[in-house]
Amino acid sequence: MSQNNLIYGLNQLVLAPGSLGIGTIKDEGKVRVVITGAGPSNLVRVRARIVGQQTWANLADLTGNVNELVDVLAYDQIEVICLVFDTINGLGFRIVASSFDSTALFISTPDGTLDGQNVISFISSDDTVDISANQLTGEIDFRVTGTASPAYAASFVNGDWSLVGDVYAVAVLASSHLKGVNPTVQVFEEVASVFEEVETIIEINASGDVTIFVSQVPDLRFSGKIIIS
């Protein structure tokens, strides 16, 4: 069958305004952009250009939570930018963007259901993602349902670090963050009331407990927050 293959992809928890990076697109017709957890004034811009151009073409301004298709057929590069940051829970919002090209792809029926209308469908085990593709037209429909689970966030100060051997540690149990055994962890340092993402040693054990470490000598403890999703 002829189906759209995933080419460009973005899946990011956004915690501040700014660019989410520049991606390459080639022969893709459209990009599906899904935003969840955003506040009503949150504003994300999708723009694109041909390689070698200095100027960008603004393709879409997306406000709040959306599930939109953006036409990118005439361009080589795409950039997604958060212009106005607003979130309903203070823990950021998630943006997922995917583009597709039209090439031959064979899918065995155990991976999906082929109905009498030449449509193959995939539904995730928790029923939150529904993807269907028409083998005759090449059209793909991507739907996200339900409410995105908010990220876990916890603040800490210098006094919260515990001495473990010759390092300092802050631990978050899996029973607290509830994000399973393979979570995504981000650590931020508070500098003049602004949170800046920093690199630390992060350990996740088999149970999903998360521990971050810093040096004791020199003493690199800091105040900040940890985001687990």
VOVEX-901663 format. One record per residue: residue in three letters; x, y, z of N, C-alpha, C, CB in turn; residue number from 1. Coordinates in Angstrom, 2 decimals. Glycine has a CB too. Layout:
Ala|X|Y|Z|X|Y|Z|X|Y|Z|X|Y|Z|NUM
...
// end
This chain:
Met|0.83|-1.18|0.00|0.00|0.00|0.00|0.87|1.24|0.00|-0.94|0.00|1.20|1
Ser|0.28|2.37|-0.36|0.99|3.64|-0.29|0.55|4.36|0.96|0.74|4.52|-1.56|2
Gln|1.51|4.72|1.81|1.16|5.36|3.08|2.18|6.45|3.37|1.11|4.33|4.24|3
Asn|1.80|7.36|4.26|2.71|8.43|4.66|3.68|7.93|5.72|1.93|9.64|5.17|4
Asn|4.99|8.09|5.50|6.01|7.66|6.46|6.47|8.83|7.29|7.21|7.02|5.73|5
Leu|6.62|8.61|8.60|7.08|9.66|9.51|8.50|10.08|9.18|6.99|9.18|10.97|6
Ile|8.72|11.40|9.01|10.05|11.92|8.70|10.50|12.87|9.81|10.05|12.64|7.33|7
Tyr|9.90|14.06|9.88|10.27|15.04|10.90|9.49|14.76|12.17|10.00|16.49|10.40|8
Gly|10.16|14.81|13.31|9.47|14.55|14.56|9.95|15.45|15.68|9.63|13.11|14.96|9
Leu|9.02|15.87|16.53|9.34|16.68|17.71|8.43|16.21|18.83|9.16|18.21|17.43|10
Asn|9.02|15.93|19.98|8.25|15.53|21.16|8.96|16.13|22.36|8.11|13.96|21.29|11
Gln|8.43|17.24|22.90|9.18|18.00|23.89|8.26|18.59|24.95|9.99|19.11|23.22|12
Leu|8.72|18.53|26.19|8.07|19.25|27.28|8.66|20.66|27.31|8.27|18.52|28.66|13
Val|7.82|21.66|27.11|8.27|23.04|27.00|8.06|23.74|28.34|7.52|23.79|25.86|14
Leu|9.12|24.38|28.83|9.09|25.01|30.15|9.36|26.51|30.09|10.09|24.35|31.05|15
Ala|9.63|27.03|28.91|9.93|28.46|28.77|9.78|28.85|27.31|11.36|28.79|29.30|16
Pro|9.60|30.14|27.02|9.53|30.56|25.63|10.87|30.40|24.94|9.06|32.01|25.53|17
Gly|10.84|30.29|23.61|12.06|30.17|22.83|11.91|29.16|21.72|13.21|29.78|23.72|18
Ser|12.98|29.03|20.92|12.99|28.09|19.80|13.11|26.66|20.29|14.13|28.42|18.83|19
Leu|12.39|25.76|19.64|12.47|24.34|19.95|13.36|23.61|18.95|11.07|23.72|19.96|20
Gly|14.09|24.38|18.14|15.04|23.77|17.23|14.59|23.85|15.78|15.28|22.33|17.61|21
Ile|15.56|23.69|14.87|15.31|23.71|13.44|15.42|22.29|12.91|16.31|24.66|12.70|22
Gly|14.40|21.87|12.15|14.40|20.53|11.59|14.40|20.57|10.07|13.20|19.75|12.08|23
Thr|14.84|19.47|9.47|14.88|19.36|8.02|13.64|18.64|7.52|16.16|18.62|7.55|24
Ile|13.01|19.18|6.50|11.85|18.56|5.87|12.14|18.45|4.38|10.54|19.38|6.14|25
Lys|11.79|17.31|3.80|12.04|17.09|2.38|10.89|16.29|1.79|13.39|16.35|2.16|26
Asp|10.17|16.91|0.88|9.06|16.28|0.17|7.87|15.97|1.07|9.53|15.00|-0.49|27
Glu|7.89|16.48|2.30|6.71|16.30|3.14|5.65|17.33|2.79|7.08|16.39|4.63|28
Gly|4.41|16.92|2.83|3.34|17.84|2.51|2.85|18.62|3.71|2.20|17.11|1.90|29
Lys|2.69|17.95|4.84|2.11|18.60|6.01|2.79|18.13|7.28|0.61|18.33|6.08|30
Val|2.70|18.95|8.31|3.18|18.61|9.65|1.99|18.67|10.60|4.32|19.57|10.11|31
Arg|1.79|17.60|11.34|0.74|17.58|12.37|1.34|18.08|13.67|0.13|16.15|12.54|32
Val|0.73|19.10|14.27|1.21|19.67|15.53|0.14|19.47|16.60|1.55|21.19|15.37|33
Val|0.51|18.82|17.70|-0.41|18.57|18.81|0.19|19.20|20.06|-0.67|17.04|19.01|34
Ile|-0.56|20.09|20.71|-0.11|20.77|21.93|-1.11|20.45|23.04|0.01|22.31|21.72|35
Thr|-0.60|19.97|24.18|-1.45|19.66|25.33|-0.86|20.27|26.59|-1.62|18.13|25.50|36
Gly|-1.72|20.62|27.53|-1.26|21.19|28.79|-0.97|22.67|28.75|-0.05|20.49|29.24|37
Ala|-1.29|23.34|27.63|-1.01|24.76|27.50|-2.16|25.61|28.05|-0.75|25.12|26.03|38
Gly|-1.82|26.82|28.48|-2.83|27.78|28.91|-3.43|28.50|27.71|-2.23|28.78|29.87|39
Pro|-4.51|29.24|27.91|-5.23|29.87|26.79|-4.43|30.91|26.04|-6.48|30.49|27.30|40
Ser|-3.45|31.55|26.67|-2.68|32.57|25.98|-1.36|32.05|25.42|-2.40|33.71|26.92|41
Asn|-1.11|30.75|25.59|0.13|30.17|25.04|0.14|30.33|23.52|0.26|28.67|25.44|42
Leu|1.28|30.75|22.98|1.36|31.00|21.53|2.60|30.33|20.96|1.39|32.52|21.24|43
Val|2.40|29.44|20.00|3.47|28.74|19.32|3.43|29.07|17.83|3.37|27.21|19.53|44
Arg|4.57|29.44|17.29|4.65|29.77|15.85|5.41|28.68|15.12|5.35|31.14|15.64|45
Val|4.87|28.29|13.97|5.54|27.37|13.07|5.97|28.17|11.84|4.60|26.15|12.67|46
Arg|7.28|28.12|11.53|7.77|28.84|10.37|8.71|27.94|9.57|8.47|30.14|10.78|47
Ala|8.94|28.30|8.31|9.75|27.45|7.44|10.49|28.32|6.42|8.87|26.40|6.73|48
Arg|11.48|27.70|5.79|12.25|28.40|4.76|12.91|27.39|3.83|13.31|29.33|5.40|49
Ile|13.40|27.90|2.69|14.22|27.12|1.79|15.67|27.27|2.24|14.03|27.57|0.30|50
Val|16.44|26.18|2.17|17.85|26.23|2.58|18.57|27.32|1.78|18.53|24.86|2.37|51
Gly|19.29|28.17|2.49|20.00|29.27|1.86|19.32|30.61|2.03|20.16|29.00|0.41|52
Gln|18.02|30.57|2.33|17.30|31.81|2.59|17.61|32.33|3.99|15.79|31.60|2.44|53
Gln|17.63|33.65|4.13|17.83|34.27|5.43|16.51|34.52|6.14|18.59|35.56|5.27|54
Thr|15.45|34.67|5.37|14.15|34.99|5.96|13.29|33.74|6.08|13.42|36.06|5.11|55
Trp|12.41|33.77|7.06|11.49|32.67|7.32|10.08|33.06|6.92|11.54|32.25|8.80|56
Ala|9.30|32.09|6.49|7.88|32.30|6.22|7.07|31.77|7.39|7.45|31.59|4.89|57
Asn|6.24|32.64|7.98|5.39|32.22|9.09|4.21|31.41|8.54|4.88|33.44|9.90|58
Leu|4.11|30.15|8.97|3.08|29.27|8.45|1.86|29.17|9.34|3.65|27.91|8.25|59
Ala|2.05|29.26|10.65|0.91|29.12|11.56|1.26|29.68|12.93|0.47|27.65|11.68|60
Asp|0.31|30.35|13.56|0.38|30.76|14.95|-0.68|29.98|15.71|0.19|32.32|15.12|61
Leu|-0.26|29.15|16.65|-1.14|28.22|17.34|-1.32|28.67|18.78|-0.57|26.78|17.28|62
Thr|-2.56|28.90|19.18|-2.87|29.40|20.51|-3.52|28.31|21.35|-3.78|30.63|20.43|63
Gly|-3.04|28.16|22.59|-3.62|27.18|23.50|-3.32|25.76|23.09|-5.11|27.39|23.59|64
Asn|-4.25|24.84|23.42|-4.11|23.43|23.05|-4.69|23.21|21.66|-4.82|22.52|24.09|65
Val|-3.92|22.58|20.79|-4.35|22.43|19.40|-3.99|21.05|18.89|-3.71|23.51|18.52|66
Asn|-4.61|20.69|17.79|-4.26|19.52|16.99|-4.46|19.95|15.54|-5.15|18.24|17.36|67
Glu|-3.38|20.45|14.92|-3.50|21.13|13.64|-2.54|20.56|12.60|-3.24|22.62|13.82|68
Leu|-2.96|20.63|11.33|-2.10|20.32|10.21|-1.54|21.61|9.63|-2.86|19.52|9.13|69
Val|-0.22|21.65|9.39|0.43|22.82|8.82|1.07|22.42|7.49|1.49|23.40|9.80|70
Asp|0.77|23.18|6.43|1.28|22.88|5.09|2.74|23.32|4.98|0.42|23.59|4.01|71
Val|3.66|22.38|4.67|5.09|22.68|4.59|5.70|22.23|3.26|5.84|22.03|5.74|72
Leu|4.87|21.96|2.27|5.33|21.32|1.05|6.42|22.09|0.32|4.17|21.12|0.12|73
Ala|6.38|23.42|0.36|7.29|24.23|-0.47|8.60|24.59|0.24|6.60|25.50|-0.89|74
Tyr|8.92|23.92|1.36|10.07|24.34|2.17|11.00|23.18|2.50|9.59|24.99|3.44|75
Asp|12.23|23.54|2.94|13.25|22.55|3.29|13.51|22.47|4.80|14.53|22.87|2.57|76
Gln|13.28|23.58|5.53|13.55|23.62|6.96|12.34|24.16|7.70|14.80|24.49|7.25|77
Ile|12.17|23.67|8.93|11.05|24.09|9.77|11.58|24.45|11.15|9.97|22.97|9.85|78
Glu|10.98|25.46|11.76|11.32|25.84|13.12|10.03|26.07|13.90|12.22|27.11|13.14|79
Val|9.98|25.53|15.11|8.85|25.73|16.01|9.32|26.60|17.17|8.27|24.35|16.53|80
Ile|8.59|27.67|17.45|9.00|28.64|18.47|7.84|28.89|19.42|9.48|29.97|17.82|81
Cys|8.12|28.84|20.72|7.14|29.28|21.72|7.33|30.79|21.92|7.31|28.50|23.08|82
Leu|6.38|31.58|21.46|6.47|33.03|21.57|5.94|33.53|22.91|5.70|33.70|20.44|83
Val|4.83|32.95|23.35|4.23|33.32|24.63|4.01|32.04|25.42|2.87|34.11|24.44|84
Phe|4.64|31.94|26.59|4.56|30.72|27.40|3.44|30.85|28.41|5.91|30.45|28.11|85
Asp|2.50|29.90|28.37|1.39|29.87|29.33|0.99|28.42|29.51|0.17|30.75|28.86|86
Thr|0.92|27.98|30.76|0.58|26.59|31.04|-0.48|26.52|32.12|1.83|25.79|31.45|87
Ile|-1.34|25.52|32.04|-2.47|25.45|32.96|-2.07|24.98|34.35|-3.51|24.53|32.41|88
Asn|-0.91|24.31|34.48|-0.54|23.75|35.78|0.82|24.22|36.28|-0.54|22.26|35.70|89
Gly|1.46|25.13|35.54|2.75|25.63|35.94|3.90|24.67|35.69|2.71|25.97|37.37|90
Leu|3.62|23.52|35.07|4.64|22.50|34.86|5.02|22.37|33.40|4.15|21.17|35.38|91
Gly|4.66|23.33|32.58|5.00|23.27|31.17|3.90|22.63|30.34|6.28|22.52|30.98|92
Phe|4.08|22.68|29.04|3.15|22.02|28.13|3.94|21.11|27.19|2.31|23.06|27.32|93
Arg|3.27|20.13|26.61|3.94|19.21|25.70|3.51|19.49|24.27|3.64|17.74|26.08|94
Ile|4.51|19.47|23.37|4.24|19.65|21.95|4.79|18.45|21.20|4.86|20.97|21.42|95
Val|3.96|17.88|20.35|4.35|16.77|19.49|4.09|17.20|18.06|3.57|15.45|19.84|96
Ala|5.09|17.08|17.20|4.93|17.44|15.79|5.53|16.34|14.93|5.60|18.81|15.48|97
Ser|4.81|15.96|13.87|5.27|14.91|12.98|4.92|15.26|11.55|4.66|13.55|13.37|98
Ser|5.86|14.98|10.65|5.58|15.17|9.22|5.71|13.83|8.52|6.55|16.21|8.59|99
Phe|5.15|13.75|7.32|5.10|12.49|6.61|5.39|12.71|5.13|3.73|11.82|6.80|100
Asp|6.08|11.72|4.50|6.18|11.73|3.06|5.38|10.56|2.51|7.66|11.67|2.59|101
Ser|5.13|10.59|1.22|4.31|9.56|0.61|5.19|8.60|-0.16|3.25|10.18|-0.33|102
Thr|5.44|7.43|0.44|6.24|6.39|-0.21|5.59|5.05|0.05|7.71|6.41|0.29|103
Ala|6.10|4.04|-0.62|5.52|2.71|-0.46|5.89|2.14|0.90|6.00|1.78|-1.59|104
Leu|4.92|1.57|1.56|5.16|0.95|2.87|4.20|-0.21|3.02|4.98|1.98|4.03|105
Phe|4.71|-1.36|3.43|3.87|-2.52|3.62|3.72|-2.77|5.11|4.45|-3.76|2.91|106
Ile|2.50|-2.91|5.57|2.21|-3.12|6.98|1.45|-4.43|7.12|1.40|-1.93|7.58|107
Ser|1.95|-5.32|7.95|1.27|-6.58|8.17|0.04|-6.36|9.03|2.21|-7.61|8.81|108
Thr|-1.01|-7.14|8.79|-2.26|-6.92|9.51|-2.17|-7.08|11.01|-3.28|-7.83|8.99|109
Pro|-1.22|-7.89|11.61|-1.14|-7.93|13.08|-0.81|-6.58|13.70|-0.10|-8.93|13.50|110
Asp|-0.17|-5.66|12.94|0.18|-4.35|13.48|-0.96|-3.35|13.35|1.41|-3.81|12.79|111
Gly|-1.99|-3.71|12.64|-3.10|-2.79|12.44|-4.30|-3.54|11.92|-2.71|-1.66|11.48|112
Thr|-5.40|-2.85|11.70|-6.63|-3.46|11.24|-7.00|-2.87|9.90|-7.76|-3.26|12.26|113
Leu|-7.10|-3.69|8.88|-7.47|-3.24|7.54|-8.95|-3.50|7.34|-6.62|-3.95|6.44|114
Asp|-9.73|-2.42|7.16|-11.17|-2.59|7.05|-11.59|-2.64|5.58|-11.91|-1.45|7.78|115
Gly|-12.89|-2.74|5.34|-13.42|-2.84|3.99|-13.33|-1.56|3.19|-14.81|-3.28|4.04|116
Gln|-12.91|-0.47|3.81|-12.83|0.82|3.14|-11.37|1.18|2.80|-13.45|1.91|4.00|117
Asn|-10.49|0.18|2.76|-9.08|0.40|2.42|-8.37|1.30|3.43|-8.96|1.01|1.03|118
Val|-8.76|1.21|4.68|-8.15|2.02|5.73|-7.51|1.10|6.75|-9.20|2.95|6.41|119
Ile|-6.23|1.35|7.05|-5.55|0.60|8.09|-5.45|1.48|9.34|-4.15|0.12|7.62|120
Ser|-5.72|0.91|10.50|-5.79|1.69|11.73|-4.90|1.08|12.80|-7.24|1.79|12.23|121
Phe|-4.37|1.98|13.65|-3.63|1.56|14.83|-4.17|2.34|16.01|-2.08|1.78|14.66|122
Ile|-4.48|1.66|17.11|-4.96|2.30|18.33|-4.07|1.85|19.47|-6.47|1.95|18.61|123
Ser|-3.54|2.81|20.24|-2.64|2.48|21.34|-3.39|1.71|22.42|-2.01|3.74|21.93|124
Ser|-2.62|1.02|23.26|-3.22|0.17|24.27|-4.07|0.93|25.27|-2.15|-0.58|25.00|125
Asp|-3.74|2.24|25.48|-4.54|3.04|26.43|-5.59|3.89|25.73|-3.63|3.93|27.25|126
Asp|-5.77|3.66|24.42|-6.79|4.36|23.62|-6.59|5.86|23.51|-8.14|4.10|24.21|127
Thr|-5.38|6.35|23.78|-5.15|7.80|23.69|-4.63|8.23|22.33|-4.18|8.23|24.77|128
Val|-4.11|7.28|21.54|-3.59|7.60|20.20|-4.29|6.71|19.19|-2.05|7.41|20.13|129
Asp|-4.84|7.34|18.15|-5.55|6.63|17.09|-5.01|7.12|15.76|-7.11|6.86|17.19|130
Ile|-4.36|6.22|15.00|-3.79|6.57|13.70|-4.45|5.70|12.64|-2.24|6.38|13.69|131
Ser|-4.95|6.32|11.58|-5.52|5.57|10.47|-5.01|6.13|9.16|-7.06|5.60|10.51|132
Ala|-4.81|5.25|8.17|-4.29|5.67|6.86|-5.09|4.99|5.76|-2.78|5.34|6.73|133
Asn|-5.44|5.76|4.73|-6.16|5.24|3.59|-5.16|4.83|2.52|-7.16|6.30|3.03|134
Gln|-5.13|3.54|2.16|-4.13|3.05|1.23|-4.37|3.52|-0.20|-4.09|1.55|1.26|135
Leu|-5.56|4.03|-0.50|-5.84|4.51|-1.84|-5.47|5.98|-2.01|-7.29|4.30|-2.18|136
Thr|-5.78|6.79|-0.99|-5.53|8.23|-1.10|-4.21|8.66|-0.48|-6.65|8.99|-0.45|137
Gly|-3.63|7.80|0.40|-2.40|8.17|1.09|-2.63|9.10|2.26|-1.47|8.81|0.13|138
Glu|-3.90|9.41|2.56|-4.20|10.33|3.67|-4.03|9.61|5.00|-5.63|10.89|3.53|139
Ile|-3.51|10.35|5.98|-3.32|9.80|7.32|-4.03|10.68|8.32|-1.82|9.68|7.66|140
Asp|-4.70|10.07|9.27|-5.43|10.79|10.30|-4.83|10.41|11.65|-6.96|10.48|10.25|141
Phe|-4.42|11.41|12.41|-3.75|11.20|13.69|-4.57|11.91|14.76|-2.28|11.73|13.67|142
Arg|-5.04|11.17|15.76|-5.87|11.76|16.80|-5.31|11.41|18.18|-7.34|11.28|16.69|143
Val|-5.28|12.41|19.05|-4.88|12.21|20.44|-6.08|12.54|21.31|-3.64|13.09|20.82|144
Thr|-6.46|11.62|22.18|-7.61|11.83|23.03|-7.21|11.72|24.49|-8.73|10.83|22.70|145
Gly|-8.13|12.09|25.36|-7.86|12.02|26.79|-7.06|13.22|27.27|-7.12|10.73|27.12|146
Thr|-6.71|13.22|28.53|-5.97|14.32|29.15|-4.54|13.90|29.42|-6.65|14.78|30.45|147
Ala|-3.60|14.68|28.94|-2.20|14.35|29.17|-1.88|14.40|30.66|-1.28|15.32|28.39|148
Ser|-1.17|13.38|31.13|-0.79|13.35|32.53|0.24|14.45|32.80|-0.22|11.97|32.92|149
Pro|0.00|15.31|33.80|0.97|16.39|34.05|2.28|15.85|34.57|0.39|17.39|35.06|150
Ala|3.34|16.57|34.29|4.66|16.18|34.78|4.73|16.36|36.29|5.77|17.00|34.08|151
Tyr|5.62|15.59|36.92|5.88|15.74|38.35|6.95|16.82|38.53|6.33|14.38|39.00|152
Ala|6.75|17.71|39.46|7.72|18.77|39.73|7.93|18.88|41.23|7.25|20.13|39.13|153
Ala|9.18|19.03|41.64|9.51|19.21|43.06|10.67|20.20|43.17|9.86|17.85|43.74|154
Ser|10.52|21.15|44.07|11.59|22.11|44.33|12.49|21.60|45.45|11.02|23.49|44.68|155
Phe|13.74|22.05|45.45|14.66|21.68|46.51|15.61|22.84|46.77|15.44|20.38|46.16|156
Val|16.18|22.85|47.99|17.16|23.87|48.38|18.44|23.17|48.81|16.60|24.79|49.52|157
Asn|19.46|23.94|49.13|20.76|23.35|49.50|20.63|22.35|50.64|21.73|24.45|49.90|158
Gly|19.76|22.66|51.60|19.63|21.79|52.75|18.94|20.47|52.48|18.90|22.49|53.81|159
Asp|18.34|20.31|51.29|17.65|19.06|50.96|18.60|17.99|50.43|16.57|19.34|49.93|160
Trp|19.82|18.36|50.07|20.77|17.38|49.57|21.29|16.52|50.72|21.94|18.09|48.84|161
Ser|21.38|15.22|50.49|21.90|14.28|51.49|23.28|13.80|51.07|20.94|13.07|51.68|162
Leu|24.17|13.65|52.03|25.52|13.17|51.74|25.49|11.65|51.59|26.52|13.60|52.87|163
Val|25.90|11.18|50.40|25.95|9.74|50.11|27.37|9.42|49.69|24.90|9.33|48.99|164
Gly|28.15|8.85|50.60|29.56|8.61|50.30|30.28|9.94|50.16|29.72|7.78|49.02|165
Asp|30.85|10.18|48.98|31.57|11.43|48.76|30.84|12.37|47.81|32.96|11.14|48.22|166
Val|29.51|12.17|47.67|28.71|13.05|46.81|27.43|13.45|47.55|28.37|12.35|45.46|167
Tyr|26.78|14.51|47.06|25.47|14.91|47.56|24.39|14.39|46.62|25.38|16.45|47.72|168
Ala|23.22|14.06|47.17|22.15|13.47|46.37|20.79|14.00|46.77|22.17|11.95|46.49|169
Val|19.90|14.09|45.79|18.47|14.35|46.00|17.72|13.22|45.32|18.03|15.76|45.45|170
Ala|16.82|12.57|46.04|16.12|11.40|45.50|14.61|11.66|45.43|16.41|10.16|46.36|171
Val|13.99|11.10|44.39|12.54|11.12|44.24|12.09|9.68|43.97|12.08|12.09|43.08|172
Leu|11.26|9.13|44.83|10.80|7.76|44.68|9.79|7.65|43.54|10.19|7.25|45.98|173
Ala|9.77|6.48|42.92|8.79|6.22|41.86|7.36|6.36|42.38|9.00|4.83|41.26|174
Ser|7.16|6.03|43.63|5.82|6.15|44.22|5.39|7.61|44.37|5.79|5.46|45.59|175
Ser|6.35|8.52|44.27|6.03|9.95|44.33|5.80|10.53|42.94|7.14|10.71|45.04|176
His|6.70|10.21|41.98|6.55|10.83|40.65|5.55|10.12|39.76|7.89|10.87|39.96|177
Leu|5.30|8.81|39.98|4.26|8.05|39.26|4.45|8.08|37.75|2.89|8.61|39.61|178
Lys|5.69|8.08|37.28|5.97|8.10|35.84|6.61|6.81|35.35|6.87|9.28|35.50|179
Gly|6.50|5.76|36.13|6.98|4.47|35.69|8.47|4.28|35.90|6.66|4.28|34.25|180
Val|9.02|3.26|35.22|10.41|2.87|35.45|11.37|3.48|34.43|10.53|1.36|35.42|181
Asn|10.85|4.20|33.45|11.73|4.81|32.43|11.32|6.26|32.18|11.69|4.00|31.10|182
Pro|11.35|7.10|33.21|10.87|8.48|33.06|11.92|9.37|32.39|10.49|9.07|34.42|183
Thr|11.46|10.54|31.94|12.34|11.59|31.45|12.57|12.58|32.59|11.73|12.31|30.20|184
Val|13.83|12.93|32.84|14.19|13.76|33.99|14.90|15.02|33.52|15.10|12.97|34.98|185
Gln|14.44|16.17|34.01|15.10|17.45|33.77|15.37|18.12|35.11|14.23|18.36|32.85|186
Val|16.56|18.73|35.22|16.97|19.38|36.47|17.27|20.84|36.17|18.22|18.66|37.09|187
Phe|16.76|21.73|37.05|16.91|23.16|36.85|17.50|23.80|38.10|15.56|23.81|36.50|188
Glu|18.40|24.75|37.88|18.96|25.54|38.98|18.29|26.90|39.00|20.50|25.68|38.83|189
Glu|17.95|27.37|40.20|17.34|28.69|40.33|18.44|29.74|40.47|16.38|28.75|41.55|190
Val|18.47|30.64|39.50|19.46|31.71|39.47|18.73|33.04|39.34|20.48|31.52|38.31|191
Ala|18.76|33.83|40.41|18.09|35.14|40.40|16.63|34.99|40.00|18.81|36.12|39.44|192
Ser|15.94|34.01|40.62|14.51|33.75|40.42|14.19|33.22|39.03|13.73|35.01|40.66|193
Val|15.20|32.81|38.27|15.00|32.22|36.95|15.55|30.80|36.99|15.70|33.08|35.82|194
Phe|14.78|29.85|36.44|15.21|28.45|36.43|15.94|28.15|35.13|14.00|27.50|36.62|195
Glu|17.18|27.67|35.25|18.00|27.33|34.10|18.32|25.83|34.15|19.30|28.18|34.06|196
Glu|18.11|25.15|33.04|18.37|23.71|33.00|19.87|23.44|33.12|17.81|23.08|31.70|197
Val|20.22|22.47|33.95|21.63|22.14|34.19|21.83|20.63|34.01|22.07|22.58|35.63|198
Glu|23.09|20.26|33.81|23.45|18.86|33.70|23.97|18.34|35.03|24.51|18.66|32.60|199
Thr|23.41|17.25|35.49|23.88|16.57|36.69|23.92|15.08|36.40|22.96|16.89|37.92|200
Ile|24.52|14.34|37.31|24.46|12.88|37.20|23.08|12.44|37.64|25.58|12.19|38.05|201
Ile|22.39|11.70|36.78|21.03|11.23|37.07|21.03|9.71|37.06|19.99|11.79|36.03|202
Glu|20.50|9.13|38.12|20.42|7.67|38.22|18.96|7.26|38.38|21.27|7.15|39.42|203
Ile|18.53|6.29|37.57|17.18|5.74|37.67|17.33|4.25|37.90|16.32|6.04|36.37|204
Asn|16.86|3.76|39.03|17.04|2.34|39.31|15.91|1.52|38.67|17.08|2.09|40.83|205
Ala|15.95|0.22|38.87|14.99|-0.68|38.22|13.56|-0.42|38.66|15.35|-2.12|38.51|206
Ser|13.38|0.17|39.83|12.04|0.47|40.34|11.50|1.80|39.83|12.05|0.47|41.84|207
Gly|12.37|2.60|39.17|11.95|3.91|38.69|12.28|5.05|39.63|10.50|3.91|38.44|208
Asp|12.94|4.75|40.77|13.37|5.81|41.68|14.44|6.67|40.99|13.92|5.22|43.02|209
Val|14.33|7.98|41.12|15.24|8.92|40.46|16.13|9.58|41.52|14.45|10.00|39.65|210
Thr|17.44|9.60|41.27|18.39|10.28|42.16|19.32|11.13|41.32|19.20|9.26|43.01|211
Ile|19.52|12.38|41.76|20.48|13.26|41.10|21.65|13.49|42.05|19.83|14.62|40.68|212
Phe|22.86|13.62|41.49|24.07|13.71|42.30|24.89|14.93|41.88|24.91|12.43|42.17|213
Val|25.57|15.54|42.86|26.58|16.57|42.59|27.77|16.33|43.51|25.99|18.01|42.79|214
Ser|28.87|16.99|43.21|30.10|16.81|43.96|29.99|17.37|45.38|31.26|17.47|43.22|215
Gln|30.71|16.71|46.32|30.83|17.25|47.67|32.01|18.22|47.75|31.00|16.12|48.70|216
Val|33.13|17.85|47.08|34.33|18.70|47.06|34.77|18.86|45.60|35.50|18.08|47.94|217
Pro|34.60|20.03|45.03|33.98|21.21|45.64|32.48|21.01|45.83|34.24|22.45|44.77|218
Asp|31.92|21.77|46.73|30.50|21.67|47.04|29.69|22.32|45.92|30.18|22.34|48.41|219
Leu|28.97|21.49|45.14|28.22|22.00|43.99|26.71|21.94|44.21|28.58|21.21|42.75|220
Arg|26.30|21.89|45.48|24.86|21.91|45.75|24.24|23.22|45.28|24.59|21.71|47.25|221
Phe|22.97|23.16|44.92|22.26|24.35|44.46|20.76|24.18|44.76|22.50|24.60|42.93|222
Ser|20.04|25.28|44.72|18.59|25.26|44.85|17.99|25.23|43.46|18.06|26.49|45.66|223
Gly|16.90|24.48|43.31|16.28|24.39|42.00|15.04|23.53|42.03|17.26|23.84|41.00|224
Lys|14.77|22.84|40.91|13.63|21.96|40.84|13.93|20.81|39.88|12.38|22.74|40.40|225
Ile|13.20|19.73|40.05|13.34|18.56|39.19|11.98|18.30|38.54|13.83|17.30|40.00|226
Ile|11.99|18.06|37.21|10.78|17.78|36.46|10.89|16.36|35.94|10.57|18.80|35.28|227
Ile|9.89|15.54|36.23|9.89|14.14|35.81|8.62|13.88|35.00|9.99|13.18|37.06|228
Ser|8.79|13.39|33.80|7.63|13.12|32.93|7.75|11.77|32.26|7.48|14.22|31.87|229
// end
